Amino acid sequence: HRGPGPRTLSDMAAQRHFFTGPVIKTDLLVVWLEKHGIAATAEFVDPSLPDDGDLDRQVRALVPEADYDRAYDLFFGDKEGEL
């Protein structure tokens, strides 16, 4: 598990919140976005809690502001054409 790690202030400035959910789902989303060329990152919703491996712990997925619309279209877009 790569887990959310600390980010610098400059990283945070260029990021936009994309999704919040349990670690297990958010990690999969981050990997999926990376496979589509979007450099997503993750951070714990409550960083004061210990990283004890709880897969239900809430995590935010963040994407670069410039890639937000593309990420949204990929993830939430109309899937009808894929059937």
Backbone as JSON Lines, residues from 0, in Angstrom:
{"i":0,"aa":"H","n":[0.84,-1.19,0.0],"ca":[0.0,0.0,0.0],"c":[0.88,1.23,0.0]}
{"i":1,"aa":"R","n":[0.68,2.12,-0.99],"ca":[1.49,3.32,-1.1],"c":[1.03,4.39,-0.14]}
{"i":2,"aa":"G","n":[-0.18,4.37,0.27],"ca":[-0.71,5.31,1.24],"c":[-0.46,6.76,0.9]}
{"i":3,"aa":"P","n":[-1.33,7.6,1.37],"ca":[-1.15,9.03,1.15],"c":[0.08,9.51,1.9]}
{"i":4,"aa":"G","n":[0.81,10.36,1.28],"ca":[2.01,10.9,1.92],"c":[1.95,12.4,2.01]}
{"i":5,"aa":"P","n":[2.91,12.99,2.68],"ca":[2.93,14.44,2.8],"c":[3.2,15.09,1.45]}
{"i":6,"aa":"R","n":[2.62,16.25,1.25],"ca":[2.83,17.0,0.02],"c":[3.34,18.39,0.37]}
{"i":7,"aa":"T","n":[4.0,19.0,-0.57],"ca":[4.49,20.35,-0.34],"c":[3.38,21.35,-0.63]}
{"i":8,"aa":"L","n":[3.56,22.57,-0.17],"ca":[2.57,23.62,-0.4],"c":[2.36,23.88,-1.88]}
{"i":9,"aa":"S","n":[3.43,23.83,-2.67],"ca":[3.28,24.08,-4.11],"c":[2.48,22.97,-4.78]}
{"i":10,"aa":"D","n":[2.61,21.72,-4.3],"ca":[1.8,20.63,-4.83],"c":[0.32,20.88,-4.53]}
{"i":11,"aa":"M","n":[0.04,21.31,-3.31],"ca":[-1.34,21.51,-2.88],"c":[-2.01,22.63,-3.65]}
{"i":12,"aa":"A","n":[-1.28,23.67,-4.0],"ca":[-1.85,24.83,-4.68],"c":[-2.41,24.46,-6.05]}
{"i":13,"aa":"A","n":[-1.78,23.5,-6.71],"ca":[-2.17,23.14,-8.07],"c":[-3.16,21.98,-8.1]}
{"i":14,"aa":"Q","n":[-3.56,21.47,-6.95],"ca":[-4.43,20.3,-6.88],"c":[-5.88,20.68,-6.61]}
{"i":15,"aa":"R","n":[-6.78,19.86,-7.1],"ca":[-8.22,20.07,-6.86],"c":[-8.82,18.77,-6.34]}
{"i":16,"aa":"H","n":[-9.69,18.89,-5.34],"ca":[-10.36,17.72,-4.77],"c":[-11.19,17.04,-5.84]}
{"i":17,"aa":"F","n":[-11.05,15.71,-5.93],"ca":[-11.78,14.96,-6.95],"c":[-12.73,13.94,-6.35]}
{"i":18,"aa":"F","n":[-12.32,13.31,-5.24],"ca":[-13.1,12.21,-4.68],"c":[-12.68,11.99,-3.24]}
{"i":19,"aa":"T","n":[-13.62,11.61,-2.39],"ca":[-13.31,11.2,-1.02],"c":[-13.95,9.84,-0.78]}
{"i":20,"aa":"G","n":[-13.18,8.93,-0.21],"ca":[-13.7,7.6,0.07],"c":[-12.69,6.8,0.86]}
{"i":21,"aa":"P","n":[-13.01,5.52,1.11],"ca":[-12.1,4.67,1.86],"c":[-10.78,4.46,1.1]}
{"i":22,"aa":"V","n":[-9.73,4.21,1.85],"ca":[-8.39,4.0,1.28],"c":[-8.44,3.01,0.12]}
{"i":23,"aa":"I","n":[-9.11,1.89,0.31],"ca":[-9.1,0.83,-0.69],"c":[-9.66,1.31,-2.04]}
{"i":24,"aa":"K","n":[-10.71,2.11,-2.02],"ca":[-11.29,2.63,-3.26],"c":[-10.46,3.77,-3.83]}
{"i":25,"aa":"T","n":[-10.0,4.64,-2.96],"ca":[-9.25,5.81,-3.41],"c":[-7.93,5.41,-4.03]}
{"i":26,"aa":"D","n":[-7.24,4.42,-3.45],"ca":[-5.99,3.94,-4.04],"c":[-6.22,3.4,-5.45]}
{"i":27,"aa":"L","n":[-7.28,2.65,-5.63],"ca":[-7.6,2.13,-6.96],"c":[-7.88,3.26,-7.94]}
{"i":28,"aa":"L","n":[-8.6,4.28,-7.49],"ca":[-8.9,5.43,-8.34],"c":[-7.63,6.15,-8.74]}
{"i":29,"aa":"V","n":[-6.71,6.37,-7.79],"ca":[-5.46,7.07,-8.08],"c":[-4.65,6.29,-9.13]}
{"i":30,"aa":"V","n":[-4.56,4.98,-8.98],"ca":[-3.84,4.16,-9.95],"c":[-4.51,4.23,-11.31]}
{"i":31,"aa":"W","n":[-5.83,4.14,-11.34],"ca":[-6.59,4.21,-12.59],"c":[-6.36,5.54,-13.3]}
{"i":32,"aa":"L","n":[-6.41,6.64,-12.53],"ca":[-6.16,7.96,-13.12],"c":[-4.74,8.05,-13.67]}
{"i":33,"aa":"E","n":[-3.78,7.51,-12.93],"ca":[-2.39,7.52,-13.39],"c":[-2.24,6.76,-14.71]}
{"i":34,"aa":"K","n":[-2.98,5.66,-14.86],"ca":[-2.93,4.9,-16.12],"c":[-3.51,5.71,-17.28]}
{"i":35,"aa":"H","n":[-4.3,6.72,-16.97],"ca":[-4.85,7.61,-17.99],"c":[-4.03,8.9,-18.1]}
{"i":36,"aa":"G","n":[-2.85,8.91,-17.51],"ca":[-1.96,10.06,-17.64],"c":[-2.26,11.23,-16.72]}
{"i":37,"aa":"I","n":[-3.04,10.99,-15.68],"ca":[-3.39,12.06,-14.73],"c":[-2.66,11.77,-13.42]}
{"i":38,"aa":"A","n":[-1.82,12.69,-13.0],"ca":[-0.98,12.52,-11.8],"c":[-1.78,12.82,-10.54]}
{"i":39,"aa":"A","n":[-2.64,11.89,-10.16],"ca":[-3.47,12.05,-8.97],"c":[-2.65,11.78,-7.71]}
{"i":40,"aa":"T","n":[-3.05,12.4,-6.61],"ca":[-2.43,12.16,-5.32],"c":[-3.53,11.89,-4.31]}
{"i":41,"aa":"A","n":[-3.13,11.44,-3.13],"ca":[-4.11,11.14,-2.09],"c":[-3.61,11.69,-0.76]}
{"i":42,"aa":"E","n":[-4.57,12.06,0.09],"ca":[-4.24,12.52,1.43],"c":[-5.31,12.05,2.39]}
{"i":43,"aa":"F","n":[-4.9,11.74,3.62],"ca":[-5.89,11.34,4.62],"c":[-6.78,12.52,4.97]}
{"i":44,"aa":"V","n":[-8.08,12.26,5.15],"ca":[-9.01,13.3,5.56],"c":[-8.63,13.81,6.94]}
{"i":45,"aa":"D","n":[-8.26,12.9,7.84],"ca":[-7.81,13.29,9.18],"c":[-6.37,12.8,9.37]}
{"i":46,"aa":"P","n":[-5.39,13.66,9.03],"ca":[-4.0,13.23,9.12],"c":[-3.5,13.0,10.54]}
{"i":47,"aa":"S","n":[-4.27,13.39,11.54],"ca":[-3.83,13.2,12.92],"c":[-4.0,11.75,13.39]}
{"i":48,"aa":"L","n":[-4.81,10.97,12.69],"ca":[-4.98,9.56,13.05],"c":[-3.77,8.75,12.6]}
{"i":49,"aa":"P","n":[-3.41,7.7,13.33],"ca":[-2.26,6.88,12.94],"c":[-2.57,6.08,11.67]}
{"i":50,"aa":"D","n":[-1.54,5.84,10.87],"ca":[-1.69,5.02,9.66],"c":[-1.58,3.56,10.09]}
{"i":51,"aa":"D","n":[-2.72,3.0,10.5],"ca":[-2.74,1.65,11.06],"c":[-3.19,0.58,10.05]}
{"i":52,"aa":"G","n":[-3.27,0.95,8.78],"ca":[-3.64,-0.02,7.75],"c":[-5.14,-0.2,7.58]}
{"i":53,"aa":"D","n":[-5.95,0.62,8.24],"ca":[-7.41,0.53,8.13],"c":[-7.83,0.89,6.71]}
{"i":54,"aa":"L","n":[-8.34,-0.08,5.95],"ca":[-8.73,0.15,4.56],"c":[-10.0,0.98,4.41]}
{"i":55,"aa":"D","n":[-10.7,1.21,5.51],"ca":[-11.91,2.04,5.47],"c":[-11.63,3.49,5.86]}
{"i":56,"aa":"R","n":[-10.39,3.8,6.21],"ca":[-10.04,5.18,6.58],"c":[-10.28,6.11,5.4]}
{"i":57,"aa":"Q","n":[-10.86,7.26,5.67],"ca":[-11.24,8.19,4.61],"c":[-10.02,8.95,4.05]}
{"i":58,"aa":"V","n":[-9.98,8.98,2.72],"ca":[-8.88,9.59,1.97],"c":[-9.48,10.46,0.87]}
{"i":59,"aa":"R","n":[-8.82,11.58,0.6],"ca":[-9.2,12.46,-0.52],"c":[-8.28,12.17,-1.7]}
{"i":60,"aa":"A","n":[-8.86,12.04,-2.87],"ca":[-8.07,11.97,-4.1],"c":[-8.05,13.37,-4.69]}
{"i":61,"aa":"L","n":[-6.87,13.8,-5.09],"ca":[-6.68,15.13,-5.67],"c":[-6.07,14.98,-7.05]}
{"i":62,"aa":"V","n":[-6.48,15.84,-7.96],"ca":[-5.91,15.83,-9.31],"c":[-5.41,17.23,-9.63]}
{"i":63,"aa":"P","n":[-4.46,17.33,-10.54],"ca":[-4.03,18.66,-10.95],"c":[-5.2,19.46,-11.5]}
{"i":64,"aa":"E","n":[-5.28,20.73,-11.15],"ca":[-6.37,21.59,-11.61],"c":[-6.55,21.49,-13.13]}
{"i":65,"aa":"A","n":[-5.45,21.46,-13.86],"ca":[-5.5,21.42,-15.32],"c":[-6.11,20.12,-15.86]}
{"i":66,"aa":"D","n":[-6.07,19.04,-15.06],"ca":[-6.59,17.74,-15.5],"c":[-7.97,17.42,-14.93]}
{"i":67,"aa":"Y","n":[-8.54,18.32,-14.12],"ca":[-9.79,18.01,-13.43],"c":[-10.92,17.65,-14.4]}
{"i":68,"aa":"D","n":[-11.15,18.48,-15.41],"ca":[-12.27,18.23,-16.33],"c":[-12.1,16.9,-17.05]}
{"i":69,"aa":"R","n":[-10.89,16.59,-17.46],"ca":[-10.63,15.32,-18.14],"c":[-10.86,14.14,-17.19]}
{"i":70,"aa":"A","n":[-10.38,14.26,-15.96],"ca":[-10.58,13.21,-14.96],"c":[-12.08,13.01,-14.71]}
{"i":71,"aa":"Y","n":[-12.8,14.11,-14.59],"ca":[-14.24,14.04,-14.35],"c":[-14.93,13.31,-15.51]}
{"i":72,"aa":"D","n":[-14.6,13.69,-16.73],"ca":[-15.21,13.05,-17.9],"c":[-14.89,11.56,-17.96]}
{"i":73,"aa":"L","n":[-13.63,11.2,-17.65],"ca":[-13.24,9.79,-17.66],"c":[-14.0,8.98,-16.62]}
{"i":74,"aa":"F","n":[-14.11,9.53,-15.41],"ca":[-14.67,8.78,-14.3],"c":[-16.2,8.85,-14.23]}
{"i":75,"aa":"F","n":[-16.74,10.04,-14.43],"ca":[-18.18,10.23,-14.25],"c":[-18.94,10.38,-15.56]}
{"i":76,"aa":"G","n":[-18.21,10.41,-16.68],"ca":[-18.83,10.66,-17.97],"c":[-19.79,9.57,-18.41]}
{"i":77,"aa":"D","n":[-20.46,9.83,-19.52],"ca":[-21.44,8.91,-20.07],"c":[-20.75,7.64,-20.55]}
{"i":78,"aa":"K","n":[-21.12,6.52,-19.97],"ca":[-20.53,5.22,-20.31],"c":[-21.36,4.47,-21.35]}
{"i":79,"aa":"E","n":[-22.42,5.07,-21.83],"ca":[-23.34,4.39,-22.74],"c":[-22.64,3.87,-24.0]}
{"i":80,"aa":"G","n":[-21.69,4.63,-24.52],"ca":[-20.98,4.23,-25.73],"c":[-20.06,3.05,-25.52]}
{"i":81,"aa":"E","n":[-19.79,2.67,-24.29],"ca":[-18.88,1.56,-23.99],"c":[-19.6,0.22,-23.95]}
{"i":82,"aa":"L","n":[-20.93,0.22,-24.02],"ca":[-21.69,-1.03,-23.91],"c":[-21.66,-1.82,-25.19]}
